[in-house]
Amino acid sequence: MKYLYLITLLASMVAHADSMRCEQSLVSSGDPLFMAEEKCGPPSDKREYSEPLTYRNKYGRIIVDPTRASIQRQIWTYNFGPNRLMVRIHATNNKIEQIETLGYGK
């Protein structure tokens, strides 16, 4: 029974892994991207690119929709130094979608 409790506890910790703590603040997936910079400072690395909006037509082909705005993607990396894990934030249209934990910083 103790092992079942431990497994449940570990699974719940993994489910809440899409967040990042900076000092006393918490940044989570679903937050606006500017909140990460506001709470944690500027990232070590910023990469921004855009993708055209696409859809599948009735024949299964992927078609670019020129009438709609492209999707803006951002990847920010925070390097907190050698004593903390680095964090990579994936955002779409300035909204955080995923927070990925990397190895220790430099």
N, C-alpha and C positions, 0 to 999 in steps of 0.2 A: 504494500500500500504506500510506503514511503517513496518508492521509486516512481509510482504513478504521479504522486504529487510533484516530485522533482521534475519529471518530464513535462507536466502541464505548466509548471512555472517557467521552465526554459523555453517552451513553445510560445508562451505569452510574451516573453522578452524579445524573441525574434520577431513577433508580429508588430512590435512597436519600434523596430529598428529604423524606420524612416523618419528620424528626427536627429537633431544636432544640438548639443548644449554649448553655449558660449557664455562663460561667466555665470550670471544668474538667469540668463534668458534661454528660451528653447525655440528652435526653428523646426517646423515640421512640413511634411509634404502637404500640399494644398495651400500653403501660405504664399503671398506675393513674394517675388524674388528680392525686391528691395529690402524686405525685412531681414534677410540674411546679412546684407551689407550693413544695415542699420544696427543689428544686434551683435554681429561678429567682426565688423570691420571689412575692409576690402579683401577680396580673395587673392591668393598668390598667382592664380592663372585664370583668365577669362577667355572663353571661346564662344563665339556667336556665329550662327549661320542661319540661312533660311532654306526652306523646302517648299516647292510648289504644292499646292493643294491638288490631290488626285482622287479619282474614283474609278470603280470598275463599271464598264458599260455592260449591256446585256449579253455581249459575246465573251465576257471575261477579260477583256483587255483593260489595262490601266491607262486612263486618260488624264492629262493635265487639264485642270479647269482654269482657264485664263481670266475668267470673270470674277474670281474670288482672290482675296489677299493670300499671300504665302504664309506658311507657318514659321514663326520665329523660334529657334531653338538656342538655348544657352547651356553651357557646361562651365561651372565654376569649381575650382579646386582650392581648398583651404589647407595650408600646411602650417600646423600649430607648433612645429618643432619636434625634436627627437624624443620628447617624453610623452607625446600624444599622437593618436592616430590621425592621419590625414582624412579629409572628407571631400567627396565629389558630389556636387549638386547638379541634377539634370532638371531643366525647366523648359516649358513650352509656353510661348506667348507670355513670358514673365510670370509664370505660375510654377512653383516647385512641384515636380512630379515624383522625383526619386532622390533619396539621399543615400549615397553609397559610402561605406567605410572602407578605407584603403589601409595600407601598412603605415608604419611609423614614419614621421617626417624627418627632414634633415635640418 
